[in-house]
Amino acid sequence: MNQIFDRHLLQKKRIRAKTRFSDHNFLHTFVEQQFTERLDVIKRDFPNRFDITPYHDPFDDHEIFQTPPDLQDLITSNLSLHTLNDLPGALIQIKRALKPDGLFIGAMIGGETLKELRDSLTQTELKLKGGLSPRTAPLADKQDMGALMQRAAFALPVIDSEIVTVTYGSLDTLLHDLRYMGETNILTARNKTYPGKEFFKHTETYYKQNHSDANGKLLATFEILFLLGWAPHDTQQKPLKPGSAKNRLADALETSETGV
């Protein structure tokens, strides 16, 4: 398995950030609120619930999901999946841990996240270093996750996203938030050399010139992908087979059908 992320480093960063996490976990709070609203619509009891969070992560260093199969009625994952090297394998393991007709609802960081910071870091590094080094993680989009949910054989998968835009007075404040979320660079191929104060000074200058609001505040976009899928069960609704419709579309639209 290709080790994109250094999971040992991730654990160290989470331990370091734990005492301050509750002061910087606004995205996790937003996701939990979204979970509550979405589960209220389903109107169903889930006696056995398993929550995956940054500080309740059942995936070990080999990314094995440490829970028995066919046990959970509901599994949630709050912004944890994007740090896994084998995301397809993780989704398959989550589905196996669900009872038949059990529900998985997850949230993960999407591809639009921190696009302003990514651009600013890229332009600064090109200008000062003449090249690029891995500073930001690869992120999935809705199409990617739709395909992976189907590959994991979830029934009735639904993928959607929410954009959260935050403003910051300085680059340091943004980086401070990311540090205490446990969301700084854990790429295995990361450049381990500190780039220097001048690098971040140029980054902030470019950021303010190109990604700030009318008041000069730095804009920071966070895209949250929401995943919903069921463990297959015979009672679930099935898609109709092609050609099985009993009524003509032309009749429903009150128009005539023209052959081609």
DRENDO-1510 file (C-alpha; in Angstrom, 1 decimal, always signed):
<recs>
REC; n; res; u; v; w
REC; 1; MET; +0.0; +0.0; +0.0 .
REC; 2; ASN; +1.3; +3.4; -1.0 .
REC; 3; GLN; +2.0; +5.4; +2.2 .
REC; 4; ILE; +0.9; +8.9; +1.3 .
REC; 5; PHE; +0.4; +9.8; +4.9 .
REC; 6; ASP; +2.6; +9.3; +7.9 .
REC; 7; ARG; +0.1; +7.8; +10.4 .
REC; 8; HIS; +2.7; +7.8; +13.2 .
REC; 9; LEU; +3.2; +11.5; +12.8 .
REC; 10; LEU; -0.5; +12.0; +12.7 .
REC; 11; GLN; -0.9; +10.4; +16.1 .
REC; 12; LYS; +1.9; +12.6; +17.5 .
REC; 13; LYS; +0.3; +15.7; +16.2 .
REC; 14; ARG; -3.1; +14.7; +17.6 .
REC; 15; ILE; -1.6; +14.1; +21.0 .
REC; 16; ARG; +0.1; +17.5; +20.9 .
REC; 17; ALA; -3.1; +19.2; +19.9 .
REC; 18; LYS; -5.5; +17.4; +22.2 .
REC; 19; THR; -5.5; +19.9; +25.1 .
REC; 20; ARG; -6.4; +22.8; +22.7 .
REC; 21; PHE; -8.6; +20.8; +20.3 .
REC; 22; SER; -11.9; +21.9; +21.8 .
REC; 23; ASP; -11.0; +25.6; +21.2 .
REC; 24; HIS; -10.4; +25.0; +17.5 .
REC; 25; ASN; -12.8; +22.2; +16.5 .
REC; 26; PHE; -15.5; +24.4; +14.8 .
REC; 27; LEU; -15.5; +22.2; +11.7 .
REC; 28; HIS; -16.1; +19.1; +13.8 .
REC; 29; THR; -18.9; +20.8; +15.6 .
REC; 30; PHE; -20.5; +21.9; +12.3 .
REC; 31; VAL; -20.3; +18.3; +11.1 .
REC; 32; GLU; -21.9; +16.9; +14.2 .
REC; 33; GLN; -24.8; +19.3; +13.8 .
REC; 34; GLN; -25.2; +18.2; +10.2 .
REC; 35; PHE; -25.2; +14.6; +11.3 .
REC; 36; THR; -28.0; +15.3; +13.8 .
REC; 37; GLU; -30.1; +17.1; +11.2 .
REC; 38; ARG; -29.7; +14.4; +8.6 .
REC; 39; LEU; -30.4; +11.5; +11.1 .
REC; 40; ASP; -33.6; +13.4; +12.3 .
REC; 41; VAL; -34.9; +13.2; +8.7 .
REC; 42; ILE; -34.4; +9.4; +8.6 .
REC; 43; LYS; -36.5; +9.0; +11.8 .
REC; 44; ARG; -35.2; +5.6; +12.8 .
REC; 45; ASP; -33.6; +4.2; +15.9 .
REC; 46; PHE; -29.9; +3.1; +15.8 .
REC; 47; PRO; -29.3; +1.1; +19.1 .
REC; 48; ASN; -25.7; +0.3; +18.3 .
REC; 49; ARG; -23.8; +3.4; +17.2 .
REC; 50; PHE; -20.1; +3.7; +16.6 .
REC; 51; ASP; -18.5; +7.2; +16.1 .
REC; 52; ILE; -15.2; +7.7; +14.4 .
REC; 53; THR; -13.5; +10.9; +15.3 .
REC; 54; PRO; -9.9; +12.2; +15.4 .
REC; 55; TYR; -9.7; +11.1; +19.1 .
REC; 56; HIS; -11.7; +7.9; +18.7 .
REC; 57; ASP; -10.0; +6.4; +15.6 .
REC; 58; PRO; -10.4; +2.6; +15.3 .
REC; 59; PHE; -8.0; +2.3; +12.4 .
REC; 60; ASP; -4.5; +1.1; +13.6 .
REC; 61; ASP; -1.2; +1.8; +11.9 .
REC; 62; HIS; -2.0; -0.9; +9.4 .
REC; 63; GLU; -5.4; +0.7; +8.9 .
REC; 64; ILE; -7.4; -2.3; +10.1 .
REC; 65; PHE; -10.8; -1.3; +11.5 .
REC; 66; GLN; -10.9; -2.6; +15.0 .
REC; 67; THR; -14.5; -3.7; +15.4 .
REC; 68; PRO; -16.3; -7.0; +14.7 .
REC; 69; PRO; -18.4; -7.4; +11.5 .
REC; 70; ASP; -22.2; -7.2; +11.3 .
REC; 71; LEU; -22.4; -5.5; +14.7 .
REC; 72; GLN; -23.3; -1.8; +14.3 .
REC; 73; ASP; -26.6; -0.2; +13.3 .
REC; 74; LEU; -24.9; +3.1; +12.6 .
REC; 75; ILE; -21.4; +4.2; +12.0 .
REC; 76; THR; -20.4; +7.9; +11.7 .
REC; 77; SER; -17.1; +9.4; +10.7 .
REC; 78; ASN; -16.4; +13.0; +11.6 .
REC; 79; LEU; -13.5; +14.4; +9.5 .
REC; 80; SER; -11.2; +11.3; +9.9 .
REC; 81; LEU; -11.2; +9.5; +6.6 .
REC; 82; HIS; -9.0; +12.0; +4.7 .
REC; 83; THR; -5.9; +10.9; +6.7 .
REC; 84; LEU; -6.1; +7.3; +5.6 .
REC; 85; ASN; -3.8; +5.8; +3.0 .
REC; 86; ASP; -6.3; +3.1; +1.9 .
REC; 87; LEU; -9.6; +4.9; +1.7 .
REC; 88; PRO; -11.3; +2.3; -0.5 .
REC; 89; GLY; -10.3; -0.4; +1.9 .
REC; 90; ALA; -11.5; +1.7; +4.9 .
REC; 91; LEU; -15.0; +2.1; +3.4 .
REC; 92; ILE; -15.2; -1.7; +2.7 .
REC; 93; GLN; -14.3; -2.4; +6.3 .
REC; 94; ILE; -16.9; +0.1; +7.6 .
REC; 95; LYS; -19.6; -1.5; +5.5 .
REC; 96; ARG; -18.6; -5.0; +6.8 .
REC; 97; ALA; -18.9; -3.7; +10.4 .
REC; 98; LEU; -22.6; -2.7; +9.8 .
REC; 99; LYS; -25.5; -4.9; +10.3 .
REC; 100; PRO; -27.6; -5.6; +7.2 .
REC; 101; ASP; -29.6; -2.4; +6.6 .
REC; 102; GLY; -27.2; -0.5; +8.9 .
REC; 103; LEU; -26.3; +3.1; +8.0 .
REC; 104; PHE; -22.9; +4.8; +7.4 .
REC; 105; ILE; -22.8; +8.6; +7.5 .
REC; 106; GLY; -19.5; +10.3; +7.1 .
REC; 107; ALA; -17.9; +13.7; +6.6 .
REC; 108; MET; -14.5; +14.3; +5.1 .
REC; 109; ILE; -12.4; +17.2; +3.8 .
REC; 110; GLY; -13.2; +17.9; +0.2 .
REC; 111; GLY; -11.1; +19.2; -2.7 .
REC; 112; GLU; -12.0; +22.9; -2.5 .
REC; 113; THR; -10.6; +23.1; +1.1 .
REC; 114; LEU; -8.0; +25.8; +1.7 .
REC; 115; LYS; -7.8; +26.6; -2.0 .
REC; 116; GLU; -6.6; +30.1; -1.1 .
REC; 117; LEU; -3.8; +28.8; +1.2 .
REC; 118; ARG; -2.8; +26.2; -1.4 .
REC; 119; ASP; -2.5; +28.9; -4.1 .
REC; 120; SER; -0.6; +31.2; -1.9 .
REC; 121; LEU; +1.9; +28.5; -0.8 .
REC; 122; THR; +2.4; +27.4; -4.4 .
REC; 123; GLN; +3.0; +30.9; -5.8 .
REC; 124; THR; +5.4; +31.7; -3.0 .
REC; 125; GLU; +7.4; +28.6; -3.4 .
REC; 126; LEU; +7.7; +29.0; -7.1 .
REC; 127; LYS; +8.9; +32.6; -6.6 .
REC; 128; LEU; +11.3; +31.9; -3.8 .
REC; 129; LYS; +12.4; +28.3; -4.4 .
REC; 130; GLY; +11.9; +27.9; -8.1 .
REC; 131; GLY; +10.0; +24.7; -7.6 .
REC; 132; LEU; +7.4; +22.9; -5.5 .
REC; 133; SER; +7.5; +20.5; -2.6 .
REC; 134; PRO; +4.6; +18.5; -1.1 .
REC; 135; ARG; +2.9; +20.8; +1.4 .
REC; 136; THR; -0.8; +20.0; +1.0 .
REC; 137; ALA; -2.6; +16.7; +1.0 .
REC; 138; PRO; -4.4; +15.3; -2.1 .
REC; 139; LEU; -8.2; +15.6; -1.5 .
REC; 140; ALA; -11.2; +13.8; -3.0 .
REC; 141; ASP; -14.2; +15.4; -4.7 .
REC; 142; LYS; -17.8; +14.3; -4.8 .
REC; 143; GLN; -17.3; +12.3; -8.0 .
REC; 144; ASP; -14.4; +10.4; -6.4 .
REC; 145; MET; -16.3; +9.6; -3.3 .
REC; 146; GLY; -19.4; +8.5; -5.2 .
REC; 147; ALA; -17.3; +6.0; -7.1 .
REC; 148; LEU; -15.6; +4.7; -3.9 .
REC; 149; MET; -18.9; +4.3; -2.1 .
REC; 150; GLN; -20.2; +2.2; -5.0 .
REC; 151; ARG; -17.0; +0.3; -5.1 .
REC; 152; ALA; -17.4; -0.5; -1.4 .
REC; 153; ALA; -20.9; -1.9; -2.3 .
REC; 154; PHE; -22.9; +0.5; -0.2 .
REC; 155; ALA; -26.6; +0.5; -1.1 .
REC; 156; LEU; -28.4; +3.8; -2.1 .
REC; 157; PRO; -25.3; +6.0; -1.7 .
REC; 158; VAL; -25.7; +9.7; -1.5 .
REC; 159; ILE; -22.9; +12.3; -1.7 .
REC; 160; ASP; -23.2; +16.0; -1.2 .
REC; 161; SER; -21.1; +18.9; +0.1 .
REC; 162; GLU; -21.2; +22.0; +2.2 .
REC; 163; ILE; -18.9; +25.0; +1.9 .
REC; 164; VAL; -17.8; +26.8; +5.1 .
REC; 165; THR; -16.0; +30.1; +4.6 .
REC; 166; VAL; -14.0; +31.5; +7.5 .
REC; 167; THR; -12.1; +34.8; +7.7 .
REC; 168; TYR; -8.8; +35.3; +9.5 .
REC; 169; GLY; -6.9; +38.4; +10.5 .
REC; 170; SER; -3.5; +36.9; +9.8 .
REC; 171; LEU; -1.9; +33.8; +8.2 .
REC; 172; ASP; -0.6; +32.9; +11.6 .
REC; 173; THR; -4.1; +32.7; +13.1 .
REC; 174; LEU; -5.2; +30.3; +10.3 .
REC; 175; LEU; -2.1; +28.1; +10.7 .
REC; 176; HIS; -2.8; +28.1; +14.5 .
REC; 177; ASP; -6.3; +26.8; +13.9 .
REC; 178; LEU; -5.0; +24.1; +11.6 .
REC; 179; ARG; -2.3; +23.1; +14.1 .
REC; 180; TYR; -4.8; +22.6; +17.0 .
REC; 181; MET; -7.2; +20.7; +14.7 .
REC; 182; GLY; -4.3; +18.3; +14.1 .
REC; 183; GLU; -4.5; +19.2; +10.4 .
REC; 184; THR; -0.9; +20.2; +9.5 .
REC; 185; ASN; +1.3; +18.4; +7.0 .
REC; 186; ILE; +1.6; +14.7; +7.5 .
REC; 187; LEU; +2.7; +13.7; +4.0 .
REC; 188; THR; +5.4; +11.1; +3.9 .
REC; 189; ALA; +7.1; +13.0; +1.1 .
REC; 190; ARG; +6.9; +16.3; +2.9 .
REC; 191; ASN; +9.9; +18.7; +3.0 .
REC; 192; LYS; +11.1; +18.5; +6.6 .
REC; 193; THR; +13.1; +21.7; +6.4 .
REC; 194; TYR; +11.6; +24.8; +8.0 .
REC; 195; PRO; +11.1; +27.2; +5.1 .
REC; 196; GLY; +11.8; +30.3; +7.2 .
REC; 197; LYS; +10.0; +33.4; +8.3 .
REC; 198; GLU; +10.6; +35.1; +4.9 .
REC; 199; PHE; +8.7; +32.4; +3.2 .
REC; 200; PHE; +5.6; +32.8; +5.3 .
REC; 201; LYS; +5.8; +36.6; +5.1 .
REC; 202; HIS; +5.7; +36.4; +1.3 .
REC; 203; THR; +2.8; +33.8; +1.6 .
REC; 204; GLU; +0.8; +36.2; +3.7 .
REC; 205; THR; +1.4; +39.1; +1.4 .
REC; 206; TYR; +0.3; +37.2; -1.7 .
REC; 207; TYR; -2.7; +35.8; +0.3 .
REC; 208; LYS; -3.9; +39.3; +1.3 .
REC; 209; GLN; -3.5; +40.6; -2.3 .
REC; 210; ASN; -5.4; +37.8; -3.9 .
REC; 211; HIS; -7.7; +36.1; -1.4 .
REC; 212; SER; -9.1; +38.7; +1.1 .
REC; 213; ASP; -12.5; +40.3; +1.6 .
REC; 214; ALA; -13.3; +44.0; +1.5 .
REC; 215; ASN; -12.0; +44.4; +5.0 .
REC; 216; GLY; -8.7; +42.8; +4.3 .
REC; 217; LYS; -9.5; +39.6; +6.1 .
REC; 218; LEU; -8.0; +36.4; +4.7 .
REC; 219; LEU; -10.7; +34.1; +3.2 .
REC; 220; ALA; -10.4; +30.4; +4.0 .
REC; 221; THR; -12.7; +27.9; +2.3 .
REC; 222; PHE; -13.4; +24.5; +3.8 .
REC; 223; GLU; -15.4; +22.0; +1.7 .
REC; 224; ILE; -17.0; +19.2; +3.7 .
REC; 225; LEU; -18.1; +16.1; +1.8 .
REC; 226; PHE; -21.0; +14.2; +3.3 .
REC; 227; LEU; -21.3; +10.5; +2.5 .
REC; 228; LEU; -24.3; +8.3; +3.2 .
REC; 229; GLY; -24.8; +4.7; +2.4 .
REC; 230; TRP; -26.5; +1.6; +3.7 .
REC; 231; ALA; -25.3; -2.0; +4.2 .
REC; 232; PRO; -27.3; -4.0; +1.6 .
REC; 233; HIS; -30.6; -5.7; +2.7 .
REC; 234; ASP; -33.4; -7.4; +0.8 .
REC; 235; THR; -36.0; -4.9; +2.0 .
REC; 236; GLN; -34.3; -1.9; +0.5 .
REC; 237; GLN; -35.6; -0.1; -2.5 .
REC; 238; LYS; -34.0; -1.4; -5.8 .
REC; 239; PRO; -33.5; +0.6; -9.0 .
REC; 240; LEU; -35.8; -0.4; -11.8 .
REC; 241; LYS; -34.4; -2.4; -14.6 .
REC; 242; PRO; -34.0; -0.6; -18.0 .
REC; 243; GLY; -37.3; -0.9; -20.0 .
REC; 244; SER; -39.4; -1.9; -17.0 .
REC; 245; ALA; -41.4; +1.3; -16.8 .
REC; 246; LYS; -45.1; +0.8; -17.0 .
REC; 247; ASN; -46.0; +4.4; -18.2 .
REC; 248; ARG; -44.7; +6.3; -21.2 .
REC; 249; LEU; -42.8; +9.5; -20.4 .
REC; 250; ALA; -44.6; +11.2; -23.4 .
REC; 251; ASP; -47.9; +10.5; -21.7 .
REC; 252; ALA; -46.8; +12.0; -18.4 .
REC; 253; LEU; -45.6; +15.2; -20.2 .
REC; 254; GLU; -48.8; +15.3; -22.3 .
REC; 255; THR; -46.9; +15.4; -25.6 .
REC; 256; SER; -46.4; +13.2; -28.6 .
REC; 257; GLU; -43.5; +10.8; -29.1 .
REC; 258; THR; -41.4; +11.1; -32.3 .
REC; 259; GLY; -39.3; +8.2; -33.5 .
REC; 260; VAL; -35.8; +8.7; -34.6 .
</recs>
